Amino acid sequence: MIEITNLTKSFPTEAGTLTVLNNVNMSIEKGKIISIMGASGAGKSTLLHVTGTLERPTSGEVSYNGSNVFQLDDSGLAAFRNKTIGFVFQFHNLLPEFTAIENATMPGLIAGMDRDALRRRGEAILSELGLKDRLLHRPGELSGGEQQRVAVARALILDPLVVLADEPTGNLDTKTGEMLIDLLLDINRRKGTTFIIVTHNEAFAKKTDIIYMMVDGTLKT
């Protein structure tokens, strides 16, 4: 489903070129849940950003169902990303002035979906995530765990091909983090949603299908 081939990502610095990803190769099958571990600064988040088309690679390819997405121009890439990829970050990145249902359905609004159908879908997903009574609450009225569940709902709203999560439990207390881990694993089992998750949580990683280790910009199993 997703094929990463000879991926390199470098950044110019005053000290010279900094290579963050160095010839990375990875295949992700549909319905799998993949974890990526490694020390801070090893390149995990950069790999997730390039896989999610938030950044272009210096060289190499990221192919979805056989097509190298970086052949698209920026507008085409943005449309592809909105329809195909869901994101969950360590910090929820919810819009504070909007309610839970409005935040969760934002990708669908951007895509121009029918508002009534979208709202019904958003209500169903939020209810499924235990937020039936929080639909009209704004982020400031929700706990950290509730905000992260809204972020998960937002990632799932367009039924994406893959969900990319960058330290999704990193900003949560232990109990809330464990609940979120169980939730992601349950979504994977029930819906067959593909997940690629950057995490420092070894216990969580051991529950995933494949564990990759990022070491100095290279990926190892």
N, C-alpha and C positions, 0 to 999 in steps of 0.2 A: 504494500500500500504506500509506504513512504520509504524512499531510498535516498540516503545521503552518501555522496560519492566524492572522495578526495577534497573534502571541504576545508578551506583555509580562510581565516579571517585575521587581518592585520590592521593595526592602527598606527598612524604617524605620531611620534612624540618628539620632544626636544632632544632626547637621547638617541633617537633613531627609530626604526620600525619595530613595533611591538607585535609579535605574532601570538594571538590568543588561542586560535584554533589551528592545529597543524595536521593537515591531511587526515581528517576525520571521516570514517566510514561507518555507517550503521543502517540496518534494515529493520523496519517496524511493521509487523503484520497486523492486519485489521483485528480488533477485539482484544489486543494484548495490552497489558499495563506494564510500562517500562519505568524503572527508576534509574536516576543518574546521581551518583555520589562523588565526593571529592572535596579537597580542601578549598577554602575560600580563595578566589582568584585563579582557580585552575581552568576556568573557561566554561563552566556549566551553564550559567545564565546566558552567556553569549551564544552558546550552541542552541539553547532554547529560542532565543530571539531570532537567530538566522533560520532555524527550522520553521518558526512561526511567521517568517517573512517580514518581521519587524525591522530587520537589517539585511542588507545584501551581503553576500560573501565576497571576499577578495578573489577567490577562485573556487572551482568545484561546483557541484550541482545538488539541488534538493528537488527530488521528483515525487509528485503525488500521482499515483496511478499511472506511472509511466511518462508523465509530462514534467519537464524542468520548469518550475514556476518562475524562475528568475529570467526567463525569456519574455515575461510580461512587462509592460511599462508600469510606472508607479500607480496609475489609476486602476489598471487591470489587476495589479497585485493587491491593492486595497480591497477591491471587490471580491477577489478570490479569498482573501484572508477573512473578510466579514462573514462569508457564507460557509467557509470550510473549516475554520479553526476557532476553537474556544480557548479563552485564557483565564487562568486563575493565578493571581500573584500573592506574594506574602502580605502586602498591604492592599486592602480590598479595592482601592481606586473607585469607590462609589461616588456618585455626584451628590453632594450633601443637600442640595435643594430639592432633590427628587425623592419620591417614595420608593419603597422596596420593589413594588410592581413596576414602576417606571424605570428604575435602574435595571431590573432583570430583563425587561423587554427592549431596552435601548438598541441592541444590534438589529432587531427586527424592524424597528422604526427607521433606522438608517437604511435598511435594505428595502424599505417601501412596502412592507407587508400590510395587509388589512388590519386595522387597529383592533377591531372587535375580536377577530380570530386570534390575534397576537395576545391580547389581554387574557383570553380564555386559556391559551397555552401557558402564559406566564403564571396565572393563578394555579393551574394544575401542577406545574413544576414546583412552585414555592410551597404549595400545600404538601406535596410529596416530600419536600425537604423539611417539613415540620414548621412552616412559617405561615400557615393558613390565617392566623390571627395577627399577622404583622404586615399585611399587604400594603397598608397605608402609612406605615411608620417610616420616617426618614432615618438615614444612617445614624444620626446622633441619638436616636431613640432606641437603637438596637445594641445588643452586646456584641463583643468582638466575634464570637462564634456565629451569631445570627448574621452579622455583616458578611462573613466569609461564605455563609450558605447562600446569601443573595448573590454573591459573586459567582458561586458555582451555578446557580440558576441562570445567571446572565451568560455563562459559558455554554450552557446546554440549550439555550432558547431556540437556536436555529438547527438543532440536531446535527452538530458538526461532525466532520470525518474524524477529528482528533481533538482532544483537550490537552493543552500544555499548561502545566502547573509549576510555578517557581516558588519553592519553599512555602507551600500553602498552609502549613501549620506553624511556621516560624514565628508568627506574631501572636500565637494563642497559648494559653496555659495548657498544662499537660493533659488534663481531663478533656477539655474542649478539643484539643488537637487530636486525641485518640478518637473522639466522636466523629470528627471530620474525616479521619483516615478510614474508619469503618464505613462512612457514607460513600466515599469515593470508590472503595472496593465493592460495595453493594451496587452502585450504579454500573460499574464495569461488569459485574456478574449478571445483572438483570437486563441491561440494555445492550451489552456488548460494545460499549463506548471505549474507544482506544484512548489511553492516557500515556503521556510522557511527563514524568514528574521528577524535578530536581529536589533532592531532600538530603538533610543531614541525619534523618531519623532512621537508624539502622533497623529497628524493629519493623517499621513500615516497609522499608525496602525489601526485607526478607519475605514479605507477603506478596510481592509483585512477581510477574512472570520472568523478567530478566533484570539483573542488576549490572549497570555499566559503571566503571570507575573512570573519572576524568583526572588525568595526571599530566600537568604541564602542557595542556592543550591537545593531548591525545586521548583516545577512548579505548578502554580495555574492559574485557568481561572477566 
